[in-house]
Amino acid sequence: MNDRIKNDLTEAMKSQDKFKTSVLRMLKTELQKEKINKKDELSDSEIMAIIKKQVKVRNSSIEEYKKYNKLEEVKNLEKEIEILNSYLPADLTMDELNNIINNVFDELKPIDMKDMGKVISSVKNIVGPCADMGLVSKIVKDRLNKK
């Protein structure tokens, strides 16, 4: 994953794509900071988690810019998200996610909110970076509150 980002950065620089170069440099900087904090190489799943975090930050910024009608900034952020998303696997559909959550519920048989952490942890181990864990948390919480 790291090599792919480096190669894409080199290609963007060669083709003089200033926008993509800037986005990939920013990403490379974030990865470098995390690598220094960890004091070790980053795994692909850790890199994906960092990219997901960057996408999430941009999505929240888009909401703010829309409030103030700054459409040019919104467009730029959407292009950045598109570039970042090219490094992430496709998210699971709601049906796939619900099936996984149902299987985890069948396996763990959670009783109340005290079991929420176990359920979410188990789902996270299965889905990895292919699902928004905020959405997973909401679904699990709703299901546990219905019991």
N, C-alpha and C positions, 0 to 999 in steps of 0.2 A: 504494500500500500504506500509506504514511504517512498519507495523507488518510483512508483507510478506518478506520485505528486511531483517529485523532482524532475522526472522526464517531461511531464506536462508543462511545468514551469519553464524548462529550457525551450521547449517547442513554442510556448507563448512568447517568450523573449525573442526567439529567432524570427517568428512571424510578425513581430512588433505589435502584438495584441496587448495594448497597455492595460486595458481593463482586466483581462484574465490574468495578466502578469501580476497586477496589484492584488487581486483576490488570492492568488496562489502564494504570493509572498507573505501576505497576512496570515494565511493558514500555516505556512511553514514556520513563521514566527511563533504562533500559538503552539505548534507541535514541539518546537525547540524549548519553549518555556516549560511545557509539561515534562519533557524529557529531562530537563535540568532539575525540576522539582522531584521527579521520581528517581533520579540518579541511575537510570537504566534506559535501555531502548524501549520504545513503545510497541506494543503488539498491535495487530490490525484492528482488533476490537476496541482497544484504547483510542486508536486514531479515529475510528468511526464515532466513538462517543464524543470526542472533541469536535468533530465535524458537526454532529447532531446539535451540540451545544451552540456552535456558531450559527447554525441555521435557526435555532430557537431564538437567539438574540436578535437576529435580523427580522424574524417574524414579529417580534414584539415591537421593534423599531418601526416596522411598516405600519402597525396600528397607530403609533404615535404620529407618524408623518401624515397619515390619512386624516387624522383629527385636525391638523393644521393645513390641510390641502396642499402639501408639498409633493406633488405628483412626480416630479423629476427624481427626487430622492427615492420614492417608492419604486419607480422603474429600475433604478440602479440596484436597489436592494433585492428586487426580484431576480435580476440577472445574476447577482452574487449567489443567491440561494440556488438558482439553476446550476451554476458551476459547482457549488459545494455538493448538491444532491447527486451529481454524476459520480461521486465517490462512495455513495451509500447504496446498500441493497434496497430494493423496493420494499415499502412498508407492507405489512400484512393487511389483507382486507378485513373488514369488520367480522365477516363470517368466519374467516380463519382464526382471528383473534378470539372470538367467542368460543369456538370449538376448543381451542387450547385452554382457555380459562375453565370451560366445562370439564375437560379432562382432569385438570389440576384439582378442581373442586371434588370430583368423583374420587380422586386418589387420596387427597388430604382430609376430606370431610370436615371442613372448618365449621366451628360452632358459632363463634361471634367475632367481634372486632379484634379481639386479642390474637386471633389467627391470621389477621390481614397481612402481617409481615411475612409469614411463612408462605402464604399463597402468592404474594407479589414476587418474592424471591424465587420461587419455583417457576413462575411464569417467565421471569426475566432470564433465568437459565435456559429456558426453551427458546424464547423468541430472540434473544440477544439484541442487536441493534435494529431489528426489523419492526419494532413497534414503539409507539410513543408511550413511555411508562406512566406519564400523567394520565393518559386515557385508560391504561390498564388499571391504575389505582382507582380511578373513578368507577369503572365497571365493577371491580372487586368490592369496593365500598358499598355501592348500591346493592349488590347481591347479598352482602353480609347483613345489611340493614333490613332486608326483606325477610330474613330468617326469624 
